[in-house]
């Protein structure tokens, strides 16, 4: 999406920061990911509490349960610098996380909606889905306990 050219540079920067923040993991999602992964690095198995975006925020990756994993510091460093590790993490998402949540690659799982009840795409969240049919699936607390 292109920036509105009528916005000042400061307004453009503020908008980018707000959009970037919307893709952060909430405290609830971070806690869920750490619990789901047993606070272990999914790559090497060592203790790891750093939550990493599998699909980077810069590429549209969301702060959702299906897009986050626990890594230790060394593997987290590698995930940001190695294309091979990044591909390995995408395969992990496809083979492990998507089946775990019962979703397709074009869907994503939020444990909590945005504070204003809107989806990242701008649609309204109701009945566990986005009215614009963008792929949002809200995981309620009962479903979360199954995973």
C-alpha positions as CSV (number, residue, x, y, z in Angstrom):
1,X,0.0,0.0,0.0
2,X,1.5,3.3,-1.0
3,X,1.8,6.2,1.4
4,X,-0.6,9.1,0.9
5,X,1.6,11.8,-0.7
6,X,-0.4,14.5,1.1
7,X,0.8,13.3,4.5
8,X,3.8,15.1,6.0
9,X,7.0,13.2,6.5
10,X,6.3,13.1,10.3
11,X,2.7,11.8,9.7
12,X,4.1,9.1,7.3
13,X,6.7,8.0,9.9
14,X,4.0,7.9,12.6
15,X,1.7,5.8,10.3
16,X,4.6,3.4,9.6
17,X,5.3,3.0,13.3
18,X,1.6,2.4,14.1
19,X,1.4,-0.2,11.3
20,X,4.6,-1.8,12.5
21,X,3.2,-1.9,16.1
22,X,0.0,-3.6,15.0
23,X,2.1,-6.5,13.9
24,X,3.9,-7.0,17.2
25,X,3.0,-10.0,19.4
26,X,0.7,-9.0,22.2
27,X,1.6,-10.2,25.7
28,X,-1.1,-12.9,25.5
29,X,0.2,-14.2,22.1
30,X,3.8,-14.2,23.4
31,X,2.8,-16.2,26.5
32,X,0.8,-18.7,24.3
33,X,3.8,-19.2,22.0
34,X,6.2,-19.7,24.9
35,X,3.8,-22.2,26.5
36,X,3.1,-24.0,23.2
37,X,6.8,-24.4,22.5
38,X,7.7,-25.3,26.1
39,X,10.1,-22.3,26.2
40,X,12.5,-24.3,24.0
41,X,14.1,-23.3,20.8
42,X,12.2,-25.1,18.0
43,X,15.5,-25.4,16.0
44,X,18.0,-26.7,18.5
45,X,15.9,-27.7,21.6
46,X,17.8,-25.6,24.0
47,X,16.0,-23.3,26.4
48,X,14.7,-20.3,24.4
49,X,12.3,-17.6,25.3
50,X,12.8,-15.2,22.3
51,X,9.7,-15.0,20.2
52,X,10.4,-14.7,16.5
53,X,8.2,-13.7,13.5
54,X,8.5,-16.6,11.0
55,X,7.2,-14.3,8.2
56,X,8.9,-11.0,9.0
57,X,6.9,-7.9,9.8
58,X,8.6,-6.2,6.8
59,X,7.0,-8.8,4.5
60,X,3.5,-8.5,6.1
61,X,4.0,-11.0,8.9
62,X,1.5,-10.6,11.7
63,X,1.9,-10.9,15.4
64,X,-0.3,-14.0,15.4
65,X,0.2,-17.4,17.1
66,X,0.7,-19.2,13.8
67,X,3.5,-16.8,12.9
68,X,5.6,-17.0,16.0
69,X,8.0,-19.5,17.5
70,X,10.5,-19.6,20.4
71,X,14.2,-19.5,19.6
72,X,17.3,-19.2,21.7
73,X,19.5,-16.2,21.2
74,X,21.9,-17.9,18.8
75,X,19.2,-19.4,16.6
76,X,17.3,-16.1,16.6
77,X,20.5,-14.4,15.3
78,X,20.8,-17.0,12.6
79,X,17.0,-16.7,11.7
80,X,17.6,-13.0,10.8
81,X,20.7,-13.6,8.8
82,X,20.4,-16.9,7.1
83,X,18.0,-17.5,4.2
84,X,18.4,-21.3,4.8
85,X,17.2,-20.9,8.4
86,X,14.3,-18.6,7.3
87,X,13.2,-21.3,4.8
88,X,13.4,-24.0,7.5
89,X,11.2,-21.9,9.7
90,X,8.6,-21.4,6.9
91,X,8.5,-25.2,6.4
92,X,8.0,-25.6,10.2
93,X,5.0,-23.2,10.0
94,X,3.6,-25.2,7.1
95,X,4.2,-28.7,8.5
96,X,3.6,-28.1,12.2
97,X,1.8,-24.9,13.1
98,X,-0.8,-24.7,10.4
99,X,-2.0,-28.3,11.1
100,X,-1.9,-27.6,14.8
101,X,-4.3,-24.7,14.5
102,X,-6.3,-26.3,11.7
103,X,-5.8,-23.4,9.3
104,X,-4.6,-22.9,5.7
105,X,-1.6,-20.9,4.7
106,X,-3.8,-17.9,3.8
107,X,-5.4,-17.8,7.3
108,X,-4.0,-16.7,10.6
109,X,-4.8,-17.1,14.3
110,X,-5.3,-14.3,16.7
111,X,-5.8,-15.0,20.4
112,X,-7.0,-11.4,20.9
113,X,-8.4,-8.9,18.5
114,X,-7.2,-5.4,18.2
115,X,-8.4,-3.1,20.9
116,X,-10.8,-1.3,18.6
117,X,-12.4,-4.5,17.3
118,X,-10.9,-4.1,13.8
119,X,-8.7,-6.5,11.8
120,X,-5.3,-5.5,10.4
121,X,-7.0,-5.3,6.9
122,X,-9.4,-2.7,8.2
123,X,-12.4,-5.0,8.4
124,X,-14.6,-5.5,11.5
125,X,-14.0,-8.6,13.7
126,X,-17.3,-10.4,14.6
127,X,-18.1,-14.1,15.4
128,X,-14.4,-15.0,15.3
129,X,-13.7,-13.8,11.8
130,X,-13.1,-10.7,9.7
131,X,-16.1,-9.4,7.8
132,X,-13.7,-8.8,4.8
133,X,-12.9,-12.5,4.7
134,X,-9.1,-11.8,4.9
135,X,-8.4,-15.1,6.7
136,X,-8.5,-14.0,10.4
137,X,-9.5,-16.8,12.8
138,X,-9.9,-15.9,16.4
139,X,-8.9,-18.8,18.7
140,X,-11.1,-18.7,21.8
141,X,-9.8,-19.8,25.2
142,X,-11.5,-23.3,24.9
143,X,-9.8,-24.0,21.6
144,X,-6.5,-22.7,22.9
145,X,-6.5,-25.3,25.7
146,X,-6.9,-28.1,23.1
147,X,-3.6,-27.2,21.5
